[in-house]
Amino acid sequence: MPRVRFNPLTLLHYWVVIIIVTGMGFPLVWMLYSSLKTNREISRSILALPKAFRWQHFVEAWVEGHLGRLYINSLIVTGVSVMLIVVLSSLAAYAFARLKFRGRDTLYYIFLIGLLLPSQAVIIPLFILLRDLNLLNTWWALILPYSSWSLALTIYLLKSFYLTLPQELEDAARMDGAGLFQIFYLIMLPLVRPAMVTIIILNLVGLWNELLFSLLFIRDDVLRTLPAGLLSFYGYHNVDYRLVFSALSITTVPILIIYFFFQKQVIAGLTVGSIER
């Protein structure tokens, strides 16, 4: 049998990966088993394991926090926003990557400003705009800012992916009599499916956990999404930590499972179109 050479650098890489994974995964594991503890156990020892598995905490958190209603609100707002992002960004990225028109580069760089501008910088003008449009305290007060704010990154990723596709595909389709929309819908769009999965997962995770807009633009508890609705578990004088951890687990674990199953597609979409011509 061939002798295995010991490489200290490889061993160091493994240890670095183990440390990073442990540091990032421990808060999630701690949140999960803390949801099974009582408030006395949590206050007595934060890191200790629960003495008994109290699964009824999840049922109590679901009922008292009205998580079913919050889930529906988040699904509607996030689903509509992601759908608008995919449709608008796929069309805009194709135009920036494949079409030639006056002011194309200038308009593209204007979109990229959204990558540099934090949302907190425009929260007051955005609030005034939504107030004047009578959209405050409606789902559109979240859907429109969510979909428009995410266009910068998604257009950038999709444009980079479009540029990796060979020009000969479009030339052959034009010779066969295909129009512009047919080329986009029947040829180019199926080829960018890995990038589509990437932007869907990234925007789904980001919008599902967004708190600032949902907290400021929605006043009615019936219309709140999950991140803002979870604040109802925090009282002025005391906090029921067992229900807080249970509600956080119910909210966080499903989106992590989705990301886990689609992580290969996300990585493929980010790496294939990462080099822009």
Residue, then its C-alpha position, 0 to 999 in steps of 0.5 A: m500500500p502507498r505510504v500516506r505523507f503527513n502534511p502539517l498544512t493540510l492538518l492546519h486547514y482541517w482545524v481551521v475549518i472545524i473551528i469555524v464550523t463549531g463557532m458558527g453552528f454552536p449558537l444554533v445548537w444552543m438555541l435548539y436545546s435551550s428551547l427545551k429547558t425551563n426558565r429556571e434552568i436557563s437562568r441557572s446555567i446557560l450552557a447546560l443541557p436540559k434535564a428533560f425534553r419539553w416539546q410542549h414549549f413549541v406548541e405553546a410558542w406557536v399558540e401564544g405567538h400566533l405563529g401560524r398567522l405570522y408564517i402566512n404573512s411572511l410567506i405571502v410577502t417573501g413569495v411575492s417579493v422573490m417572484l418580482i425580483v426574479v422576473l425583473s432582474s432576469l429581464a434587466a440583466y439580459a438587457f444589460a448583458r446582451l443588448k446594446f442601447r444608449g446609456r446602458d452602462t450608465l444605467y447599469y452603474i446606477f443600479l449598482i449604487g444599491l450595493l453600496l447604499p445601506s437601507q438605513a440611509v433612506i429609511i426616512p425618505l422611504f417612509i415619507l414616500l410610502r405614507d404619501l402613496n397610502l401604502l403604510n400598514t399594507w403588505w405593499a409597504l414591504i413588497l415594493p421596497y424588498s423587491s426593488w432593494s434586492l435588484a442591484l445584487t441580483i442584476y449583477l449576478l445574473k448579468s455576470f452569468y449571462l456573459t458566460l454564455p456563448q454568443e453563437l447560441e443567439d446567432a443560431a436562434r436568429m438565423d432560425g427566425a427566433g425573436l428577441f423574447q423567444i431567444f430570452y425565454l426559450i434559450m437563455l433563461p433555461l441556461v441560467r437556471p443555477a443562477m436563478v436558484t442562487i438568487i431565489i435562495l439568497n433573497l428568500v433567506g434575506l427577506w425572511n429574516e428582515l426586521l427593520f422595514s417590517l417593524l417600521f412600515i407595519r403597525d397592525d399586528v395582523l399584518r406583521t411578518l415573523p421577525a417583527g411578530l417575534l418581538s411580542f415574546y419580549g415583555y417590559h419587565n421580564v422575558d419568557y426565554r423558553l418561548v423565545f427560543s422555541a419561537l426562534s427555532i420554529t422560525t429559523v430551522p425551516i429556512l436553514i433546511i431549505y438552504f442546506f438542500f440547495q447549497k450546491q446550486v447556490i455555490a454553483g450559481l455564485t462561482v460560474g458567473s463570478i467572472e464578468r467579462 
